[in-house]
Amino acid sequence: MTRTLKVKGSPSGIKAGTKVRGIRLVDGADGHDIDCRIDGFGAMQLKSSVVKKA
């Protein structure tokens, strides 16, 4: 079973294990406290509860 992270406004999600670049910690609204860039997807904000250090 492949786990995916649903992305608002996108028909496809992000698969578990996808690597991100340009990680910055920010004081974001609504619990989104990481700014990052995902290859093939673009810039987005993530919650720290959904990421794992590789």
mmCIF file as Biopython writes it, N, C-alpha, C and O atoms, coordinates in Angstrom:
data_model
#
loop_
_atom_site.group_PDB
_atom_site.id
_atom_site.type_symbol
_atom_site.label_atom_id
_atom_site.label_alt_id
_atom_site.label_comp_id
_atom_site.label_asym_id
_atom_site.label_entity_id
_atom_site.label_seq_id
_atom_site.pdbx_PDB_ins_code
_atom_site.Cartn_x
_atom_site.Cartn_y
_atom_site.Cartn_z
_atom_site.occupancy
_atom_site.B_iso_or_equiv
_atom_site.auth_seq_id
_atom_site.auth_asym_id
_atom_site.pdbx_PDB_model_num
ATOM 1   N N  . MET A ? 1  ? 0.839  -1.174 0.000   1.0 0.0 1  A 1 
ATOM 2   C CA . MET A ? 1  ? 0.000  0.000  0.000   1.0 0.0 1  A 1 
ATOM 3   C C  . MET A ? 1  ? 0.891  1.247  0.000   1.0 0.0 1  A 1 
ATOM 4   O O  . MET A ? 1  ? 1.747  1.404  0.870   1.0 0.0 1  A 1 
ATOM 5   N N  . THR A ? 2  ? 0.689  2.107  -0.955  1.0 0.0 2  A 1 
ATOM 6   C CA . THR A ? 2  ? 1.464  3.337  -1.050  1.0 0.0 2  A 1 
ATOM 7   C C  . THR A ? 2  ? 0.753  4.448  -0.315  1.0 0.0 2  A 1 
ATOM 8   O O  . THR A ? 2  ? -0.424 4.709  -0.565  1.0 0.0 2  A 1 
ATOM 9   N N  . ARG A ? 3  ? 1.461  5.107  0.593   1.0 0.0 3  A 1 
ATOM 10  C CA . ARG A ? 3  ? 0.866  6.225  1.321   1.0 0.0 3  A 1 
ATOM 11  C C  . ARG A ? 3  ? 1.155  7.511  0.572   1.0 0.0 3  A 1 
ATOM 12  O O  . ARG A ? 3  ? 2.269  7.732  0.095   1.0 0.0 3  A 1 
ATOM 13  N N  . THR A ? 4  ? 0.142  8.355  0.475   1.0 0.0 4  A 1 
ATOM 14  C CA . THR A ? 4  ? 0.321  9.641  -0.179  1.0 0.0 4  A 1 
ATOM 15  C C  . THR A ? 4  ? -0.193 10.743 0.724   1.0 0.0 4  A 1 
ATOM 16  O O  . THR A ? 4  ? -1.079 10.532 1.552   1.0 0.0 4  A 1 
ATOM 17  N N  . LEU A ? 5  ? 0.377  11.913 0.549   1.0 0.0 5  A 1 
ATOM 18  C CA . LEU A ? 5  ? -0.048 13.101 1.275   1.0 0.0 5  A 1 
ATOM 19  C C  . LEU A ? 5  ? -0.930 13.903 0.331   1.0 0.0 5  A 1 
ATOM 20  O O  . LEU A ? 5  ? -0.474 14.339 -0.726  1.0 0.0 5  A 1 
ATOM 21  N N  . LYS A ? 6  ? -2.174 14.098 0.700   1.0 0.0 6  A 1 
ATOM 22  C CA . LYS A ? 6  ? -3.086 14.848 -0.145  1.0 0.0 6  A 1 
ATOM 23  C C  . LYS A ? 6  ? -2.674 16.311 -0.164  1.0 0.0 6  A 1 
ATOM 24  O O  . LYS A ? 6  ? -2.289 16.881 0.857   1.0 0.0 6  A 1 
ATOM 25  N N  . VAL A ? 7  ? -2.765 16.907 -1.353  1.0 0.0 7  A 1 
ATOM 26  C CA . VAL A ? 7  ? -2.383 18.301 -1.525  1.0 0.0 7  A 1 
ATOM 27  C C  . VAL A ? 7  ? -3.604 19.066 -2.012  1.0 0.0 7  A 1 
ATOM 28  O O  . VAL A ? 7  ? -4.205 18.722 -3.030  1.0 0.0 7  A 1 
ATOM 29  N N  . LYS A ? 8  ? -3.956 20.092 -1.281  1.0 0.0 8  A 1 
ATOM 30  C CA . LYS A ? 8  ? -5.122 20.893 -1.629  1.0 0.0 8  A 1 
ATOM 31  C C  . LYS A ? 8  ? -4.884 21.595 -2.969  1.0 0.0 8  A 1 
ATOM 32  O O  . LYS A ? 8  ? -3.852 22.238 -3.160  1.0 0.0 8  A 1 
ATOM 33  N N  . GLY A ? 9  ? -5.837 21.471 -3.892  1.0 0.0 9  A 1 
ATOM 34  C CA . GLY A ? 9  ? -5.728 22.119 -5.183  1.0 0.0 9  A 1 
ATOM 35  C C  . GLY A ? 9  ? -4.964 21.324 -6.227  1.0 0.0 9  A 1 
ATOM 36  O O  . GLY A ? 9  ? -4.701 21.830 -7.318  1.0 0.0 9  A 1 
ATOM 37  N N  . SER A ? 10 ? -4.606 20.092 -5.911  1.0 0.0 10 A 1 
ATOM 38  C CA . SER A ? 10 ? -3.877 19.257 -6.857  1.0 0.0 10 A 1 
ATOM 39  C C  . SER A ? 10 ? -4.561 17.898 -6.965  1.0 0.0 10 A 1 
ATOM 40  O O  . SER A ? 10 ? -4.941 17.313 -5.950  1.0 0.0 10 A 1 
ATOM 41  N N  . PRO A ? 11 ? -4.722 17.391 -8.186  1.0 0.0 11 A 1 
ATOM 42  C CA . PRO A ? 11 ? -5.389 16.084 -8.333  1.0 0.0 11 A 1 
ATOM 43  C C  . PRO A ? 11 ? -4.561 14.921 -7.800  1.0 0.0 11 A 1 
ATOM 44  O O  . PRO A ? 11 ? -5.117 13.903 -7.387  1.0 0.0 11 A 1 
ATOM 45  N N  . SER A ? 12 ? -3.240 15.064 -7.806  1.0 0.0 12 A 1 
ATOM 46  C CA . SER A ? 12 ? -2.391 13.987 -7.300  1.0 0.0 12 A 1 
ATOM 47  C C  . SER A ? 12 ? -1.745 14.415 -5.990  1.0 0.0 12 A 1 
ATOM 48  O O  . SER A ? 12 ? -1.568 15.607 -5.736  1.0 0.0 12 A 1 
ATOM 49  N N  . GLY A ? 13 ? -1.402 13.457 -5.180  1.0 0.0 13 A 1 
ATOM 50  C CA . GLY A ? 13 ? -0.741 13.744 -3.914  1.0 0.0 13 A 1 
ATOM 51  C C  . GLY A ? 13 ? 0.756  13.568 -4.036  1.0 0.0 13 A 1 
ATOM 52  O O  . GLY A ? 13 ? 1.290  13.388 -5.130  1.0 0.0 13 A 1 
ATOM 53  N N  . ILE A ? 14 ? 1.421  13.621 -2.902  1.0 0.0 14 A 1 
ATOM 54  C CA . ILE A ? 14 ? 2.864  13.412 -2.850  1.0 0.0 14 A 1 
ATOM 55  C C  . ILE A ? 14 ? 3.118  12.076 -2.170  1.0 0.0 14 A 1 
ATOM 56  O O  . ILE A ? 14 ? 2.635  11.835 -1.063  1.0 0.0 14 A 1 
ATOM 57  N N  . LYS A ? 15 ? 3.871  11.214 -2.827  1.0 0.0 15 A 1 
ATOM 58  C CA . LYS A ? 15 ? 4.127  9.882  -2.290  1.0 0.0 15 A 1 
ATOM 59  C C  . LYS A ? 15 ? 5.065  9.935  -1.099  1.0 0.0 15 A 1 
ATOM 60  O O  . LYS A ? 15 ? 5.918  10.819 -1.010  1.0 0.0 15 A 1 
ATOM 61  N N  . ALA A ? 16 ? 4.910  9.003  -0.197  1.0 0.0 16 A 1 
ATOM 62  C CA . ALA A ? 16 ? 5.803  8.885  0.955   1.0 0.0 16 A 1 
ATOM 63  C C  . ALA A ? 16 ? 7.212  8.600  0.457   1.0 0.0 16 A 1 
ATOM 64  O O  . ALA A ? 16 ? 7.401  7.779  -0.441  1.0 0.0 16 A 1 
ATOM 65  N N  . GLY A ? 17 ? 8.188  9.266  1.028   1.0 0.0 17 A 1 
ATOM 66  C CA . GLY A ? 17 ? 9.575  9.077  0.648   1.0 0.0 17 A 1 
ATOM 67  C C  . GLY A ? 17 ? 10.082 10.094 -0.362  1.0 0.0 17 A 1 
ATOM 68  O O  . GLY A ? 17 ? 11.246 10.042 -0.760  1.0 0.0 17 A 1 
ATOM 69  N N  . THR A ? 18 ? 9.220  11.022 -0.783  1.0 0.0 18 A 1 
ATOM 70  C CA . THR A ? 18 ? 9.632  12.059 -1.726  1.0 0.0 18 A 1 
ATOM 71  C C  . THR A ? 18 ? 10.602 13.013 -1.046  1.0 0.0 18 A 1 
ATOM 72  O O  . THR A ? 18 ? 10.340 13.493 0.057   1.0 0.0 18 A 1 
ATOM 73  N N  . LYS A ? 19 ? 11.710 13.283 -1.700  1.0 0.0 19 A 1 
ATOM 74  C CA . LYS A ? 19 ? 12.713 14.171 -1.126  1.0 0.0 19 A 1 
ATOM 75  C C  . LYS A ? 19 ? 12.379 15.618 -1.448  1.0 0.0 19 A 1 
ATOM 76  O O  . LYS A ? 19 ? 11.884 15.924 -2.533  1.0 0.0 19 A 1 
ATOM 77  N N  . VAL A ? 20 ? 12.653 16.503 -0.502  1.0 0.0 20 A 1 
ATOM 78  C CA . VAL A ? 20 ? 12.413 17.931 -0.697  1.0 0.0 20 A 1 
ATOM 79  C C  . VAL A ? 20 ? 13.729 18.677 -0.601  1.0 0.0 20 A 1 
ATOM 80  O O  . VAL A ? 20 ? 14.679 18.202 0.021   1.0 0.0 20 A 1 
ATOM 81  N N  . ARG A ? 21 ? 13.782 19.863 -1.226  1.0 0.0 21 A 1 
ATOM 82  C CA . ARG A ? 21 ? 14.984 20.688 -1.209  1.0 0.0 21 A 1 
ATOM 83  C C  . ARG A ? 21 ? 14.637 22.050 -0.641  1.0 0.0 21 A 1 
ATOM 84  O O  . ARG A ? 21 ? 13.463 22.407 -0.547  1.0 0.0 21 A 1 
ATOM 85  N N  . GLY A ? 22 ? 15.639 22.802 -0.265  1.0 0.0 22 A 1 
ATOM 86  C CA . GLY A ? 22 ? 15.448 24.176 0.176   1.0 0.0 22 A 1 
ATOM 87  C C  . GLY A ? 22 ? 14.579 24.293 1.409   1.0 0.0 22 A 1 
ATOM 88  O O  . GLY A ? 22 ? 13.671 25.124 1.447   1.0 0.0 22 A 1 
ATOM 89  N N  . ILE A ? 23 ? 14.835 23.487 2.404   1.0 0.0 23 A 1 
ATOM 90  C CA . ILE A ? 23 ? 14.013 23.471 3.610   1.0 0.0 23 A 1 
ATOM 91  C C  . ILE A ? 23 ? 14.338 24.672 4.487   1.0 0.0 23 A 1 
ATOM 92  O O  . ILE A ? 23 ? 15.500 24.943 4.787   1.0 0.0 23 A 1 
ATOM 93  N N  . ARG A ? 24 ? 13.283 25.393 4.896   1.0 0.0 24 A 1 
ATOM 94  C CA . ARG A ? 24 ? 13.428 26.521 5.817   1.0 0.0 24 A 1 
ATOM 95  C C  . ARG A ? 24 ? 12.336 26.421 6.868   1.0 0.0 24 A 1 
ATOM 96  O O  . ARG A ? 24 ? 11.183 26.130 6.552   1.0 0.0 24 A 1 
ATOM 97  N N  . LEU A ? 25 ? 12.702 26.661 8.110   1.0 0.0 25 A 1 
ATOM 98  C CA . LEU A ? 25 ? 11.722 26.701 9.186   1.0 0.0 25 A 1 
ATOM 99  C C  . LEU A ? 25 ? 11.164 28.114 9.283   1.0 0.0 25 A 1 
ATOM 100 O O  . LEU A ? 25 ? 11.918 29.087 9.302   1.0 0.0 25 A 1 
ATOM 101 N N  . VAL A ? 26 ? 9.838  28.224 9.343   1.0 0.0 26 A 1 
ATOM 102 C CA . VAL A ? 26 ? 9.174  29.527 9.392   1.0 0.0 26 A 1 
ATOM 103 C C  . VAL A ? 26 ? 8.062  29.480 10.435  1.0 0.0 26 A 1 
ATOM 104 O O  . VAL A ? 26 ? 7.640  28.408 10.869  1.0 0.0 26 A 1 
ATOM 105 N N  . ASP A ? 27 ? 7.600  30.654 10.824  1.0 0.0 27 A 1 
ATOM 106 C CA . ASP A ? 27 ? 6.425  30.747 11.683  1.0 0.0 27 A 1 
ATOM 107 C C  . ASP A ? 27 ? 5.206  30.844 10.788  1.0 0.0 27 A 1 
ATOM 108 O O  . ASP A ? 27 ? 4.717  31.938 10.507  1.0 0.0 27 A 1 
ATOM 109 N N  . GLY A ? 28 ? 4.720  29.708 10.346  1.0 0.0 28 A 1 
ATOM 110 C CA . GLY A ? 28 ? 3.594  29.696 9.424   1.0 0.0 28 A 1 
ATOM 111 C C  . GLY A ? 28 ? 2.267  29.651 10.146  1.0 0.0 28 A 1 
ATOM 112 O O  . GLY A ? 28 ? 2.190  29.335 11.333  1.0 0.0 28 A 1 
ATOM 113 N N  . ALA A ? 29 ? 1.242  29.968 9.417   1.0 0.0 29 A 1 
ATOM 114 C CA . ALA A ? 29 ? -0.106 29.928 9.970   1.0 0.0 29 A 1 
ATOM 115 C C  . ALA A ? 29 ? -0.667 28.511 9.868   1.0 0.0 29 A 1 
ATOM 116 O O  . ALA A ? 29 ? -0.283 27.743 8.986   1.0 0.0 29 A 1 
ATOM 117 N N  . ASP A ? 30 ? -1.558 28.182 10.757  1.0 0.0 30 A 1 
ATOM 118 C CA . ASP A ? 30 ? -2.295 26.914 10.713  1.0 0.0 30 A 1 
ATOM 119 C C  . ASP A ? 30 ? -1.397 25.688 10.842  1.0 0.0 30 A 1 
ATOM 120 O O  . ASP A ? 30 ? -1.732 24.620 10.331  1.0 0.0 30 A 1 
ATOM 121 N N  . GLY A ? 31 ? -0.257 25.831 11.521  1.0 0.0 31 A 1 
ATOM 122 C CA . GLY A ? 31 ? 0.606  24.687 11.775  1.0 0.0 31 A 1 
ATOM 123 C C  . GLY A ? 31 ? 1.595  24.354 10.673  1.0 0.0 31 A 1 
ATOM 124 O O  . GLY A ? 31 ? 2.399  23.436 10.835  1.0 0.0 31 A 1 
ATOM 125 N N  . HIS A ? 32 ? 1.559  25.074 9.553   1.0 0.0 32 A 1 
ATOM 126 C CA . HIS A ? 32 ? 2.510  24.837 8.470   1.0 0.0 32 A 1 
ATOM 127 C C  . HIS A ? 32 ? 3.779  25.607 8.786   1.0 0.0 32 A 1 
ATOM 128 O O  . HIS A ? 32 ? 3.845  26.821 8.594   1.0 0.0 32 A 1 
ATOM 129 N N  . ASP A ? 33 ? 4.791  24.890 9.273   1.0 0.0 33 A 1 
ATOM 130 C CA . ASP A ? 33 ? 5.984  25.572 9.749   1.0 0.0 33 A 1 
ATOM 131 C C  . ASP A ? 33 ? 7.256  25.239 8.974   1.0 0.0 33 A 1 
ATOM 132 O O  . ASP A ? 33 ? 8.356  25.531 9.443   1.0 0.0 33 A 1 
ATOM 133 N N  . ILE A ? 34 ? 7.120  24.630 7.795   1.0 0.0 34 A 1 
ATOM 134 C CA . ILE A ? 34 ? 8.273  24.326 6.959   1.0 0.0 34 A 1 
ATOM 135 C C  . ILE A ? 34 ? 7.990  24.805 5.535   1.0 0.0 34 A 1 
ATOM 136 O O  . ILE A ? 34 ? 6.988  24.415 4.936   1.0 0.0 34 A 1 
ATOM 137 N N  . ASP A ? 35 ? 8.868  25.645 4.994   1.0 0.0 35 A 1 
ATOM 138 C CA . ASP A ? 35 ? 8.826  26.027 3.582   1.0 0.0 35 A 1 
ATOM 139 C C  . ASP A ? 35 ? 9.810  25.129 2.857   1.0 0.0 35 A 1 
ATOM 140 O O  . ASP A ? 35 ? 10.931 24.933 3.327   1.0 0.0 35 A 1 
ATOM 141 N N  . CYS A ? 36 ? 9.407  24.581 1.718   1.0 0.0 36 A 1 
ATOM 142 C CA . CYS A ? 36 ? 10.315 23.712 0.980   1.0 0.0 36 A 1 
ATOM 143 C C  . CYS A ? 36 ? 9.980  23.747 -0.504  1.0 0.0 36 A 1 
ATOM 144 O O  . CYS A ? 36 ? 9.004  24.365 -0.930  1.0 0.0 36 A 1 
ATOM 145 N N  . ARG A ? 37 ? 10.816 23.069 -1.273  1.0 0.0 37 A 1 
ATOM 146 C CA . ARG A ? 37 ? 10.628 22.970 -2.714  1.0 0.0 37 A 1 
ATOM 147 C C  . ARG A ? 37 ? 10.673 21.492 -3.071  1.0 0.0 37 A 1 
ATOM 148 O O  . ARG A ? 37 ? 11.578 20.773 -2.648  1.0 0.0 37 A 1 
ATOM 149 N N  . ILE A ? 38 ? 9.693  21.038 -3.853  1.0 0.0 38 A 1 
ATOM 150 C CA . ILE A ? 38 ? 9.627  19.645 -4.263  1.0 0.0 38 A 1 
ATOM 151 C C  . ILE A ? 38 ? 9.798  19.582 -5.773  1.0 0.0 38 A 1 
ATOM 152 O O  . ILE A ? 38 ? 9.086  20.267 -6.507  1.0 0.0 38 A 1 
ATOM 153 N N  . ASP A ? 39 ? 10.743 18.763 -6.243  1.0 0.0 39 A 1 
ATOM 154 C CA . ASP A ? 39 ? 10.995 18.629 -7.678  1.0 0.0 39 A 1 
ATOM 155 C C  . ASP A ? 39 ? 9.740  18.143 -8.393  1.0 0.0 39 A 1 
ATOM 156 O O  . ASP A ? 39 ? 9.115  17.169 -7.974  1.0 0.0 39 A 1 
ATOM 157 N N  . GLY A ? 40 ? 9.382  18.822 -9.463  1.0 0.0 40 A 1 
ATOM 158 C CA . GLY A ? 40 ? 8.216  18.436 -10.237 1.0 0.0 40 A 1 
ATOM 159 C C  . GLY A ? 40 ? 6.902  18.897 -9.644  1.0 0.0 40 A 1 
ATOM 160 O O  . GLY A ? 40 ? 5.842  18.653 -10.219 1.0 0.0 40 A 1 
ATOM 161 N N  . PHE A ? 41 ? 6.958  19.558 -8.505  1.0 0.0 41 A 1 
ATOM 162 C CA . PHE A ? 41 ? 5.733  19.992 -7.840  1.0 0.0 41 A 1 
ATOM 163 C C  . PHE A ? 41 ? 5.754  21.477 -7.537  1.0 0.0 41 A 1 
ATOM 164 O O  . PHE A ? 41 ? 4.742  22.158 -7.700  1.0 0.0 41 A 1 
ATOM 165 N N  . GLY A ? 42 ? 6.899  21.986 -7.096  1.0 0.0 42 A 1 
ATOM 166 C CA . GLY A ? 42 ? 7.030  23.405 -6.803  1.0 0.0 42 A 1 
ATOM 167 C C  . GLY A ? 42 ? 7.180  23.681 -5.321  1.0 0.0 42 A 1 
ATOM 168 O O  . GLY A ? 42 ? 7.415  22.779 -4.517  1.0 0.0 42 A 1 
ATOM 169 N N  . ALA A ? 43 ? 7.037  24.959 -4.981  1.0 0.0 43 A 1 
ATOM 170 C CA . ALA A ? 43 ? 7.190  25.381 -3.592  1.0 0.0 43 A 1 
ATOM 171 C C  . ALA A ? 43 ? 5.909  25.100 -2.820  1.0 0.0 43 A 1 
ATOM 172 O O  . ALA A ? 43 ? 4.806  25.225 -3.351  1.0 0.0 43 A 1 
ATOM 173 N N  . MET A ? 44 ? 6.071  24.723 -1.577  1.0 0.0 44 A 1 
ATOM 174 C CA . MET A ? 44 ? 4.902  24.490 -0.732  1.0 0.0 44 A 1 
ATOM 175 C C  . MET A ? 44 ? 5.275  24.572 0.735   1.0 0.0 44 A 1 
ATOM 176 O O  . MET A ? 44 ? 6.454  24.627 1.086   1.0 0.0 44 A 1 
ATOM 177 N N  . GLN A ? 45 ? 4.278  24.580 1.578   1.0 0.0 45 A 1 
ATOM 178 C CA . GLN A ? 45 ? 4.468  24.595 3.025   1.0 0.0 45 A 1 
ATOM 179 C C  . GLN A ? 45 ? 3.985  23.271 3.588   1.0 0.0 45 A 1 
ATOM 180 O O  . GLN A ? 45 ? 2.956  22.740 3.169   1.0 0.0 45 A 1 
ATOM 181 N N  . LEU A ? 46 ? 4.739  22.745 4.542   1.0 0.0 46 A 1 
ATOM 182 C CA . LEU A ? 46 ? 4.409  21.464 5.164   1.0 0.0 46 A 1 
ATOM 183 C C  . LEU A ? 46 ? 4.303  21.621 6.672   1.0 0.0 46 A 1 
ATOM 184 O O  . LEU A ? 46 ? 4.836  22.561 7.261   1.0 0.0 46 A 1 
ATOM 185 N N  . LYS A ? 47 ? 3.604  20.683 7.272   1.0 0.0 47 A 1 
ATOM 186 C CA . LYS A ? 47 ? 3.575  20.603 8.734   1.0 0.0 47 A 1 
ATOM 187 C C  . LYS A ? 47 ? 4.718  19.695 9.154   1.0 0.0 47 A 1 
ATOM 188 O O  . LYS A ? 47 ? 5.035  18.722 8.470   1.0 0.0 47 A 1 
ATOM 189 N N  . SER A ? 48 ? 5.327  20.015 10.270  1.0 0.0 48 A 1 
ATOM 190 C CA . SER A ? 48 ? 6.467  19.225 10.723  1.0 0.0 48 A 1 
ATOM 191 C C  . SER A ? 48 ? 6.037  17.819 11.137  1.0 0.0 48 A 1 
ATOM 192 O O  . SER A ? 48 ? 6.883  16.932 11.252  1.0 0.0 48 A 1 
ATOM 193 N N  . SER A ? 49 ? 4.752  17.599 11.360  1.0 0.0 49 A 1 
ATOM 194 C CA . SER A ? 49 ? 4.277  16.282 11.765  1.0 0.0 49 A 1 
ATOM 195 C C  . SER A ? 49 ? 4.272  15.284 10.609  1.0 0.0 49 A 1 
ATOM 196 O O  . SER A ? 49 ? 4.134  14.084 10.843  1.0 0.0 49 A 1 
ATOM 197 N N  . VAL A ? 50 ? 4.419  15.754 9.363   1.0 0.0 50 A 1 
ATOM 198 C CA . VAL A ? 50 ? 4.364  14.840 8.216   1.0 0.0 50 A 1 
ATOM 199 C C  . VAL A ? 50 ? 5.728  14.606 7.579   1.0 0.0 50 A 1 
ATOM 200 O O  . VAL A ? 50 ? 5.816  13.924 6.558   1.0 0.0 50 A 1 
ATOM 201 N N  . VAL A ? 51 ? 6.789  15.153 8.156   1.0 0.0 51 A 1 
ATOM 202 C CA . VAL A ? 51 ? 8.121  14.972 7.579   1.0 0.0 51 A 1 
ATOM 203 C C  . VAL A ? 51 ? 8.981  14.091 8.479   1.0 0.0 51 A 1 
ATOM 204 O O  . VAL A ? 51 ? 8.724  13.942 9.674   1.0 0.0 51 A 1 
ATOM 205 N N  . LYS A ? 52 ? 10.011 13.512 7.862   1.0 0.0 52 A 1 
ATOM 206 C CA . LYS A ? 52 ? 10.935 12.655 8.584   1.0 0.0 52 A 1 
ATOM 207 C C  . LYS A ? 52 ? 12.332 12.921 8.059   1.0 0.0 52 A 1 
ATOM 208 O O  . LYS A ? 52 ? 12.538 13.015 6.849   1.0 0.0 52 A 1 
ATOM 209 N N  . LYS A ? 53 ? 13.273 13.041 8.946   1.0 0.0 53 A 1 
ATOM 210 C CA . LYS A ? 53 ? 14.657 13.272 8.549   1.0 0.0 53 A 1 
ATOM 211 C C  . LYS A ? 53 ? 15.205 11.994 7.918   1.0 0.0 53 A 1 
ATOM 212 O O  . LYS A ? 53 ? 15.040 10.903 8.464   1.0 0.0 53 A 1 
ATOM 213 N N  . ALA A ? 54 ? 15.850 12.139 6.777   1.0 0.0 54 A 1 
ATOM 214 C CA . ALA A ? 54 ? 16.391 10.965 6.066   1.0 0.0 54 A 1 
ATOM 215 C C  . ALA A ? 54 ? 17.754 10.587 6.580   1.0 0.0 54 A 1 
ATOM 216 O O  . ALA A ? 54 ? 18.353 9.626  6.095   1.0 0.0 54 A 1 
#
